[in-house]
Amino acid sequence: MTTVELNMRKLEFIKDFLEEDDDEIVLMQIDFFRSLKEPFEKIPGLAYTDEERIASVKRGLEQHRQGLGASQEEVFAKYGL
C-alpha cells in the first residue's frame, strides 16, 4: 500500500467516524482505537510472531504424522458438542 493509498484510507475512516450518528458506536470506536495502543498481556502458548506460528504448524504436522491428536468427531463425542 502506498502512502497516498494509506492517507486516503485514513481520510475515509475519519469521514465515516464523523458521520456516525450513534453515540454509543462512536464511544466504542474511540475505546477500541485507544486500546490498540495499550500493551496487552500475552496468552501463554499462543504464537505471536511468524517464527512462533511456523514452529507451531510444524509441531502440529509432526504430531499428526505420529498419530497424535483426535479427530473432530472424537473431540465432539468426548466434550458433548
KAGI-V288611 format. One record per residue. N is the residue number from 1. RES is the residue in one small letter. D_CENTER is the distance of its C-alpha to the mean C-alpha in Angstrom with 1 decimal. Layout:
BEGIN
n->{N:N}
res->{RES:RES}
d_center->{D_CENTER:D_CENTER}
END
This chain:
BEGIN
n->{1:2:3:4:5:6:7:8:9:10:11:12:13:14:15:16:17:18:19:20:21:22:23:24:25:26:27:28:29:30:31:32:33:34:35:36:37:38:39:40:41:42:43:44:45:46:47:48:49:50:51:52:53:54:55:56:57:58:59:60:61:62:63:64:65:66:67:68:69:70:71:72:73:74:75:76:77:78:79:80:81}
res->{m:t:t:v:e:l:n:m:r:k:l:e:f:i:k:d:f:l:e:e:d:d:d:e:i:v:l:m:q:i:d:f:f:r:s:l:k:e:p:f:e:k:i:p:g:l:a:y:t:d:e:e:r:i:a:s:v:k:r:g:l:e:q:h:r:q:g:l:g:a:s:q:e:e:v:f:a:k:y:g:l}
d_center->{20.6:23.7:24.4:26.2:23.3:20.9:23.6:24.1:20.5:20.8:24.1:22.8:20.1:22.9:25.2:22.9:22.3:26.1:27.0:25.0:27.6:25.7:25.9:23.4:20.7:21.7:21.5:18.0:16.9:18.8:17.3:13.7:14.7:16.6:14.0:11.9:15.0:15.5:15.0:12.8:14.1:12.8:12.7:15.6:15.3:11.5:11.4:10.1:12.5:13.6:16.6:15.1:13.1:16.4:18.4:16.4:17.0:20.6:21.2:20.0:22.3:25.1:24.8:25.0:28.1:29.6:29.3:27.1:24.6:25.2:25.0:23.0:26.4:27.3:24.2:24.8:28.4:27.9:25.5:27.2:24.4}
END
